[in-house]
Amino acid sequence: MTHRYALAAELLGWWAALMVLWLMFISTVDPLEVLVGAAAALFAAAAACGARRAVKHR
């Protein structure tokens, strides 16, 4: 159970950091940009978590 919380916390941390970066780099903040940024950040966060775990188990 602790493993799931750690994974969720890691994913949330990556997502939050990437979302902040997205919001800093766009010129206008409208709902569609926020939605696209949230989706892209979630995808990238999942990839980052997967990559870190793959390297950890080498």
C-alpha positions in Angstrom: 0.0 0.0 0.0 2.9 2.4 0.8 4.3 1.7 -2.7 1.0 3.1 -4.3 1.2 6.2 -2.2 4.8 6.8 -3.1 4.0 6.3 -6.8 1.1 8.7 -6.6 3.2 11.3 -4.7 5.9 11.0 -7.3 3.5 11.3 -10.2 1.8 14.3 -8.6 5.1 16.0 -8.0 6.2 15.6 -11.6 2.8 16.7 -12.8 2.8 19.8 -10.7 6.3 20.8 -11.7 5.7 20.3 -15.4 2.3 22.1 -15.2 4.0 25.1 -13.6 6.6 25.1 -16.4 3.9 24.9 -19.0 2.0 27.9 -17.5 5.2 29.9 -17.3 6.0 29.4 -21.0 2.6 30.1 -22.6 1.7 33.7 -23.4 -2.0 33.5 -22.7 -3.7 31.4 -20.1 -7.1 30.3 -21.4 -9.0 27.1 -20.5 -8.0 25.2 -23.6 -4.3 25.9 -22.9 -4.6 24.8 -19.3 -6.4 21.6 -20.4 -3.7 20.8 -23.1 -1.0 21.6 -20.6 -2.5 19.4 -17.9 -2.8 16.5 -20.3 0.8 16.9 -21.6 2.2 17.3 -18.1 0.4 14.1 -17.0 1.8 12.2 -20.0 5.3 13.5 -19.4 5.0 12.8 -15.6 4.0 9.2 -16.3 7.0 8.8 -18.7 9.4 10.3 -16.1 8.2 8.0 -13.4 8.5 5.0 -15.7 12.0 6.0 -16.9 13.2 6.5 -13.3 11.8 3.1 -12.2 13.4 1.4 -15.2 16.8 2.9 -14.4 16.4 2.1 -10.7 15.9 -1.6 -11.4 19.1 -2.0 -13.6 
